[in-house]
């Protein structure tokens, strides 16, 4: 697990607030036997492999953040996983100065808001708990490629601030990206390192379209463990501040 003890107090407090938001969303859903995954699958009929849920994705037109949930065939899923979320940010929601990476095959999309960036994947277990974060190669989501430092700058822009298809699910996924911000930043930098290594060992192909490289970085996560780590780090910061007075 990423060591958060060296993070500034304001960063830890923001992570702690996000963690409590995640817990609250899970708690209110659990009271009626629901989960964030169930919220997105409700009313969608049979769950089909590869299909996006909900239909048409979830998109916030103010922040230009987007996500969907889907399942791979059971034979292709990691053990103990049901499916996963993919999260994105579109150009109109990105900070100023961010441009697509200068990769050889880059072709500008037709629309000003079409060059979307994948931020992070969130794998869920059958009970609706987040169990893994991961990044992917470009071909997996059809994204436009941005360098890791630029994607890191995008993370704060991922906000789903409306009620459909589920207010708690939207709040949960928004907060989860803040709760696990250090892990996500690390995974994005590891993603770029994996791409570089693959390109060096496969010089005759296009690394971004190579089906041999799908998941570029990943880490197991636990909401409860992350909350405990954040709270422990905050207690240590407060003790040091009290001692310094």
Secondary structure, 3 states (H helix, E strand, C coil): CCCCCCCCHHHHHHHHHHHHHHHHHHHHHHCCCCCHHHHHHCCCCCCCCCCCEEEEEEEECCCCEEEEEECCCHHHCCCCCCEEEEEEECHHHCCCCCCCCCCCCCCCCCCCCCCCEEEEEEEECCCCCEEEEEEECHHHHCCCCCCHHHHHHHHHHCCCCCCCCCHHHHHHHHHHHHHCHHHHHHHHHHHHHHHHHHHHHCCCCCHHHCCCCCEEEEEECCHHHHHHHHHHHHHHHHHHHHHHC
